[in-house]
Amino acid sequence: MLKIYNTLTRKKEIFRFSKNKTIKMYVCGPTVYDFSHIGHGRTYIAFDVIARYLRYSGYKVFYLQNITDIDDKIINRANEEKIDPKILAKRFEKEYLKDTKTLGIKSVNKYSGATQNIREIISQIQRLIKKNYAYEKNGNVYFDITKFKDYGQLSHQSLNQLKKAVRIEPDASKAHSFDFLLWKAKKSGEPFWPSPWGPGRPGWHIEDTAIAERYLGLQYDIHCGALDLIFPHHESEIAQAEAISGKKPFVRFWLHTGFLLVNGEKMSKSSGNFITIREILKNYSPQAFRFLILSHHYRSPIDYQESLMKQAESSLERVSEFLEKIKKTKNKKQKTRARIEALLIKTRKKFFQAMDDDFNAPRAIAEIFNLIKTINPMAGNLEKKEAKIILDFFKETDSVLGVMPLRKTGQIPDMVLKLAKEREKLRKEGKFEKADKIRQKIFEQGYEIEDTPKGPQIKFKKIYGRTRSPTRH
């Protein structure tokens, strides 16, 4: 029986599916003005695994994620680079999607940008005005916070408590200091779209409810995001959607990932501890980063330190070595099959019990390592059928986790072989500088290349926290 912690009620609740076991799931995506950082990676890996597990459990999941492709941060960055904000947003959207693919995030059915939904955004704003929840002033449109009496239900604070906790920028056009923008009037040099209130662009909160309504309707099952989005973003989404529909709840379950710190501090460029996904994958495998994330419960904080990545790589190497031993089977029949089958049944049950308990991936992973510990002494002495059922179990659980195996012993990836061939061609042509760059790329994939009288030899050589480069040629 699946139980999920619901931020709205602050407790675990039994998840009861809608018609035909169909789940509509929405996740707040990134604002695409820079490369994605490891905090983004943490959130999107966690919800990728949740979507995978729901599908594995027999649910039909439609997973929708928005892309904020118009925002002050995008405009400011574009001005710094002296390019069109649309071009900058499109560039970093592509880079974000590259990162998600590299991290094995493949559960999203639909990505949709704010600028692809201007008509839907304007429609929602018009309905809010008609219902007297919003008002226009000087080309701006605001949500009147005093008209929605349940504001604060997600953060479990009253409006007065929220007002004391948050600094509000003064805005003479607002009727009340806490009212938030639905539509921003055009400013010189900024992108804009025509609207009934004049040229402008959407506010942040309205894009999510508009995109969700277009693909999921005004009520759906699961809404996910990082913990810092509870207020004001998700709180404002609830106000908008429930004001339009007149129905409660807007979303049945709200899920939020915990904070990711770096060496005990909030990640920021000014602190010098800002780490992009690209940077971390220069030294470590995508599977190791996924493993690190899944070793923590999705609601728990993570204090990232490089030692955690080393531990993750080491743990996955143990799994790879175990699986390679399993593959070295014996033809002779053994007397262990009944015991192996019983162990797998027990481990499978515990694995899925853990995942049914609010997607407790750390506990599920612990059950896998307990299995490895038990089977390892006999791993190299199994018959083929025994080996197959063990390998099938790992394949089954990895359809949820997406981390194993890290590599196959002795098997060099095609990409590395291609790079080695290209490097050898450059060396023969005397283009040693370019050959060195290719060697570095091979090194960054976790392999070293040694030139011998018989030709170049490629070896797996993961060097943790490496700061040096391979030797020349």
Buried (B, 14 or more C-beta within 10 A) or exposed (E): EBBBBBBBEEEEBEBEBBEEEEBBBBBBBBBBBBBBBBBBBBBBBBBBBBBBBBBBBEBEBBBBBBBBBBBEEBBEBBEEEEEEBBEBBBBBBEBBBBBBEBBBBEBBEEBBBBBBBBEBBBBBBBBBBEEEBBBBBEBBBBBBBEBBEEBBBBBEBEBEEBBEEEEBEEEEBBEEEBBBBBBBBBEEEBBBBEBEBBBBBBBBBBBBBBBBBBBBEBBBBBBBBBBEBBBBBBBBBBBBBBBBBEEEBBBBBBBBBBBBBBEEEEBEEEEEBBBBBBEBBEBBBBBBBBBBBBBBBBBEEBEBEBEBBBBBBEBBBBBBBBBBBBBEBEEEEBEBBEBBBEBBEBBBEBBBBBBBBBBBBEBBBBBBEBBBEBBBEBBEBBBEBBBBEBBEBBEBBBEBBBBBBBBEEEEBBEEBEEBBEBBBEBBEEEBEEBBBEBBEBBBBBBBBBEBEEEEBEBEBBBEEEBEEEBEEB
